[in-house]
Amino acid sequence: MQSHAMRADSRLTDVCFTDPQFGWAVGDRGAIWHTQDGGNRWRLQKSGTGCGLQSVHFIDRHNGWAVGGYSHPHSHTGSGIILITHDGGQHWQLDSKLLLPALKQARFFDAKHGWAVACPSAMFPTGLFVTDSGGRSWKPVHGEALRGIQAADFFAEHTGVAARQDGTALVLRNGSVGTASPGDFGLRGLARMKLVPPSYGWLVGDGGLVMMTLDGGVSWQTTPADLPQGTAGEFDFAALAVRGTKVWIAGSPGTRVFHTPDAGLNWFEANTGQNLPLRGLHFVDDQYGWAVGELGTILATT
């Protein structure tokens, strides 16, 4: 088991709050941090793993999931990790029998139904999975067109959108691939997608990429107004939070968080006072938000 000191500076990749008080942040070396007072104090929870954790999601104060995995550089493969808790992270359960590639993100609609995006592998070329057992078993989403997925999100259990490395977007309906459309993302790395039912969504990535959809992912366009002058191309965006028409984005460098209150009609920027890259953003309401990133960085706004 690694010490607090070794994990205190772990890169943090994702953050999730269920209310203004209770939150979790995950990152490298199996780090899971938890706060019960809105982030004033954070305590390390025992994850039981030393691998990198990429994503954390809680549906209430008790039920949550953290996912990640190991990469095996010599064989160009990876193995996935899913941790499940039913007591707010006092105990995390690891199912060592799951055969999955390294996981990048997981989200749940309720205690049973969720989805995950993985690094594609020879056995699971699409890298998209769904579960109806609370994460204890997973079914791959099949489809030749789904190869090369970099970012995805779901409106509902079987309806979502996936963006590919080649700059195209795919609409998923009833668990199968529907419409494919050019996303005009170029060949830039894609980091995060966030969809808001019934048909609205955002996608961010490298080189200042910020795109939005109003038709469920069938088409994607740049935002009505540009980000503050001369800033977009200087940032590789990796973090995204969306609440209705309110959107926040951040990345590398982590010097600023960009915010639009009106779906991209106007943009504002807030200085963070530091330049370490930011990897995750979460807003529990329109006022309270947190950002996490390199070297254990955790920022908050009220």
C-alpha positions as CSV (number, residue, x, y, z in Angstrom):
1,M,0.0,0.0,0.0
2,Q,1.4,3.4,-0.9
3,S,1.7,6.2,1.6
4,H,-0.3,9.4,1.8
5,A,2.8,11.3,0.9
6,M,3.2,9.4,-2.4
7,R,-0.4,10.0,-3.4
8,A,-0.6,13.6,-2.2
9,D,0.9,14.9,-5.4
10,S,-0.9,12.4,-7.7
11,R,-2.3,13.8,-10.9
12,L,-6.1,14.1,-10.4
13,T,-8.3,13.4,-13.4
14,D,-11.9,13.7,-12.4
15,V,-14.1,15.1,-9.6
16,C,-17.7,14.5,-8.6
17,F,-20.0,16.0,-6.0
18,T,-23.4,14.8,-5.0
19,D,-24.3,18.1,-3.2
20,P,-22.3,21.1,-2.0
21,Q,-20.7,19.1,0.8
22,F,-20.0,15.6,-0.3
23,G,-17.4,15.0,-3.1
24,W,-14.7,12.7,-4.5
25,A,-11.7,13.2,-6.7
26,V,-9.6,10.4,-8.3
27,G,-6.3,10.2,-10.0
28,D,-2.9,8.4,-10.4
29,R,-1.7,5.6,-8.2
30,G,-5.2,4.7,-7.1
31,A,-5.8,8.0,-5.3
32,I,-9.4,8.6,-4.2
33,W,-9.9,11.7,-2.1
34,H,-13.1,12.5,-0.3
35,T,-14.5,15.6,1.4
36,Q,-17.6,16.0,3.6
37,D,-17.4,19.8,4.1
38,G,-17.4,21.2,0.6
39,G,-13.7,20.7,0.0
40,N,-12.2,22.5,3.0
41,R,-10.7,19.2,4.1
42,W,-9.9,16.1,1.9
43,R,-9.1,12.6,3.2
44,L,-7.6,9.8,1.3
45,Q,-9.8,6.7,1.0
46,K,-8.4,3.2,0.6
47,S,-8.9,2.2,-3.0
48,G,-7.0,-1.2,-2.9
49,T,-5.3,-0.5,-6.2
50,G,-2.2,1.3,-7.4
51,C,-3.3,1.9,-10.9
52,G,-4.4,5.2,-12.4
53,L,-8.0,6.1,-12.0
54,Q,-9.5,8.2,-14.7
55,S,-13.2,8.8,-13.8
56,V,-15.4,8.9,-10.7
57,H,-19.2,9.1,-10.6
58,F,-21.7,9.0,-7.6
59,I,-25.5,9.0,-8.0
60,D,-25.9,9.8,-4.3
61,R,-23.8,10.1,-1.1
62,H,-23.5,6.3,-0.9
63,N,-23.3,4.7,-4.3
64,G,-20.4,5.4,-6.6
65,W,-17.9,4.0,-9.1
66,A,-14.3,4.8,-10.0
67,V,-12.7,3.4,-13.1
68,G,-9.2,3.3,-14.7
69,G,-6.7,0.7,-15.5
70,Y,-3.1,-0.4,-16.3
71,S,-1.4,-0.1,-19.7
72,H,1.0,-2.7,-20.8
73,P,3.3,-0.8,-23.2
74,H,5.2,-3.8,-24.5
75,S,2.1,-5.6,-25.8
76,H,0.2,-2.3,-26.5
77,T,-2.7,-3.6,-24.4
78,G,-4.3,-2.6,-21.1
79,S,-6.5,-4.0,-18.4
80,G,-9.4,-2.2,-16.8
81,I,-10.3,-1.6,-13.2
82,I,-13.8,-0.9,-11.8
83,L,-14.2,0.0,-8.1
84,I,-17.7,0.1,-6.6
85,T,-18.8,1.5,-3.3
86,H,-22.2,1.5,-1.5
87,D,-21.1,3.3,1.7
88,G,-19.6,6.6,0.3
89,G,-16.2,5.1,-0.2
90,Q,-15.5,3.8,3.2
91,H,-15.1,0.5,1.4
92,W,-14.3,0.1,-2.3
93,Q,-14.9,-3.3,-4.0
94,L,-12.7,-4.4,-6.9
95,D,-14.0,-7.2,-9.2
96,S,-10.8,-8.9,-10.4
97,K,-12.7,-11.2,-12.7
98,L,-13.8,-8.4,-15.1
99,L,-12.0,-8.7,-18.5
100,L,-12.0,-5.1,-19.8
101,P,-9.5,-2.8,-21.5
102,A,-8.3,0.3,-19.5
103,L,-11.2,2.5,-18.9
104,K,-11.3,6.3,-19.5
105,Q,-14.8,7.3,-18.3
106,A,-17.9,5.9,-16.7
107,R,-21.3,7.4,-15.9
108,F,-24.5,5.9,-14.4
109,F,-28.1,6.8,-14.7
110,D,-29.2,4.9,-11.6
111,A,-27.9,2.1,-9.4
112,K,-28.0,-0.4,-12.3
113,H,-27.6,1.3,-15.6
114,G,-24.5,3.0,-16.9
115,W,-21.9,3.2,-19.7
116,A,-18.2,3.3,-20.0
117,V,-15.6,4.4,-22.6
118,A,-12.4,2.4,-22.8
119,C,-9.1,2.4,-24.7
120,P,-10.0,0.3,-27.8
121,S,-8.4,-3.2,-27.9
122,A,-8.2,-6.1,-30.3
123,M,-10.9,-7.9,-28.3
124,F,-13.1,-4.8,-27.8
125,P,-12.4,-2.6,-30.9
126,T,-15.1,0.0,-30.2
127,G,-14.2,0.7,-26.6
128,L,-17.8,1.4,-25.7
129,F,-19.6,-0.6,-23.0
130,V,-23.0,-0.6,-21.2
131,T,-24.1,-2.2,-17.9
132,D,-27.5,-3.1,-16.4
133,S,-26.0,-4.7,-13.3
134,G,-24.5,-1.7,-11.5
135,G,-21.1,-2.3,-13.1
136,R,-20.7,-6.0,-12.1
137,S,-20.9,-7.1,-15.8
138,W,-20.5,-5.1,-19.0
139,K,-21.6,-5.6,-22.6
140,P,-19.6,-4.1,-25.5
141,V,-21.4,-1.9,-28.0
142,H,-20.7,-3.4,-31.4
143,G,-20.3,-1.7,-34.7
144,E,-17.5,-1.4,-37.2
145,A,-18.1,2.4,-37.4
146,L,-17.3,2.8,-33.7
147,R,-13.6,2.1,-34.1
148,G,-11.4,5.0,-32.9
149,I,-13.8,6.5,-30.3
150,Q,-12.1,9.2,-28.3
151,A,-15.1,10.8,-26.5
152,A,-18.7,9.9,-25.9
153,D,-21.7,10.6,-23.7
154,F,-25.3,9.3,-23.5
155,F,-28.6,11.1,-23.3
156,A,-30.3,8.0,-22.0
157,E,-29.6,4.3,-21.4
158,H,-29.3,3.3,-25.1
159,T,-29.1,6.7,-26.8
160,G,-25.8,8.7,-27.1
161,V,-23.1,10.2,-29.3
162,A,-19.5,9.1,-29.9
163,A,-16.8,11.2,-31.5
164,R,-14.0,9.5,-33.5
165,Q,-10.4,10.3,-34.0
166,D,-11.0,10.9,-37.7
167,G,-13.3,13.9,-37.0
168,T,-16.7,12.2,-37.4
169,A,-19.5,11.9,-34.9
170,L,-21.8,8.8,-34.6
171,V,-25.3,8.9,-33.1
172,L,-26.2,5.8,-31.1
173,R,-29.8,4.7,-31.0
174,N,-31.2,1.7,-29.2
175,G,-27.7,0.4,-28.7
176,S,-26.7,0.4,-32.4
177,V,-24.9,2.9,-34.6
178,G,-27.2,5.4,-36.4
179,T,-26.2,8.5,-38.2
180,A,-22.6,9.3,-38.9
181,S,-21.7,13.0,-39.6
182,P,-18.6,15.0,-40.2
183,G,-17.9,16.8,-37.0
184,D,-15.3,19.2,-38.3
185,F,-13.1,18.4,-35.3
186,G,-10.1,18.0,-37.6
187,L,-7.5,15.5,-36.3
188,R,-7.2,17.1,-32.9
189,G,-7.3,15.0,-29.8
190,L,-10.8,14.9,-28.3
191,A,-11.1,15.0,-24.5
192,R,-14.6,15.3,-23.2
193,M,-18.2,15.3,-24.4
194,K,-21.2,16.3,-22.3
195,L,-24.8,15.8,-23.5
196,V,-27.9,17.4,-22.0
197,P,-31.3,15.7,-22.9
198,P,-33.1,15.8,-25.2
199,S,-30.7,17.0,-27.9
200,Y,-28.0,19.5,-26.7
201,G,-24.3,18.9,-26.1
202,W,-20.7,20.1,-26.0
203,L,-17.3,18.6,-27.0
204,V,-13.8,19.9,-26.1
205,G,-10.3,18.9,-27.1
206,D,-6.8,20.0,-28.1
207,G,-5.9,23.2,-29.9
208,G,-8.8,25.1,-28.3
209,L,-11.5,22.8,-29.8
210,V,-14.9,23.8,-28.5
211,M,-18.0,22.5,-30.4
212,M,-21.7,22.2,-29.7
213,T,-24.7,20.3,-31.0
214,L,-28.4,21.3,-30.9
215,D,-29.7,18.2,-32.8
216,G,-28.6,15.3,-30.7
217,G,-25.1,15.0,-32.3
218,V,-26.2,14.8,-35.9
219,S,-24.3,18.0,-36.6
220,W,-21.7,20.0,-34.7
221,Q,-20.8,23.7,-35.0
222,T,-18.5,26.2,-33.3
223,T,-20.0,28.4,-30.7
224,P,-21.9,31.6,-31.6
225,A,-19.2,33.8,-30.1
226,D,-15.5,33.1,-30.0
227,L,-13.7,32.6,-26.7
228,P,-11.9,35.7,-25.5
229,Q,-9.5,37.0,-28.2
230,G,-6.3,35.2,-28.8
231,T,-6.9,32.5,-26.1
232,A,-8.5,29.5,-27.6
233,G,-5.6,28.2,-29.7
234,E,-3.2,28.4,-26.7
235,F,-5.2,25.8,-24.7
236,D,-5.7,22.1,-25.0
237,F,-9.1,21.6,-23.3
238,A,-9.5,18.5,-21.2
239,A,-12.2,19.5,-18.6
240,L,-15.9,20.3,-19.3
241,A,-18.9,20.9,-17.1
242,V,-22.4,21.7,-18.4
243,R,-25.6,22.8,-16.6
244,G,-28.3,23.8,-19.0
245,T,-27.0,26.8,-21.0
246,K,-24.1,27.3,-18.5
247,V,-20.8,25.8,-19.6
248,W,-17.3,25.8,-18.0
249,I,-14.1,24.5,-19.8
250,A,-10.5,24.3,-18.8
251,G,-7.3,22.4,-19.7
252,S,-3.6,23.0,-20.3
253,P,-2.3,25.4,-19.2
254,G,-4.6,25.6,-16.2
255,T,-4.3,29.4,-15.9
256,R,-7.9,30.1,-16.8
257,V,-11.4,28.6,-16.6
258,F,-13.7,29.8,-19.5
259,H,-17.4,30.2,-18.8
260,T,-20.5,30.9,-20.9
261,P,-23.9,31.5,-19.1
262,D,-25.9,31.5,-22.4
263,A,-24.8,28.5,-24.5
264,G,-21.8,30.3,-26.2
265,L,-23.4,33.7,-27.0
266,N,-21.0,35.3,-24.5
267,W,-17.8,34.0,-22.9
268,F,-16.0,35.1,-19.7
269,E,-12.7,34.0,-18.2
270,A,-11.6,33.5,-14.6
271,N,-7.9,33.4,-13.6
272,T,-7.0,30.5,-11.4
273,G,-3.8,31.9,-10.0
274,Q,-1.8,28.8,-11.1
275,N,-0.7,27.2,-14.4
276,L,-0.8,23.4,-13.7
277,P,-3.1,21.6,-16.2
278,L,-6.6,21.0,-15.2
279,R,-8.2,17.6,-16.0
280,G,-11.6,17.6,-14.4
281,L,-14.5,20.0,-13.7
282,H,-17.7,19.6,-11.8
283,F,-20.5,22.0,-10.8
284,V,-23.1,20.7,-8.3
285,D,-25.3,23.8,-8.9
286,D,-24.8,27.1,-10.7
287,Q,-22.5,28.5,-8.0
288,Y,-20.5,25.7,-6.4
289,G,-17.8,24.1,-8.6
290,W,-14.5,22.3,-8.4
291,A,-11.6,21.7,-10.8
292,V,-8.8,19.1,-10.4
293,G,-5.5,18.5,-12.1
294,E,-1.8,17.9,-12.0
295,L,0.2,17.4,-8.8
296,G,-3.0,17.0,-6.7
297,T,-4.4,20.4,-7.6
298,I,-7.9,21.1,-6.4
299,L,-9.6,24.5,-7.0
300,A,-13.0,25.6,-5.9
301,T,-15.5,28.4,-6.7
302,T,-18.6,29.5,-4.8
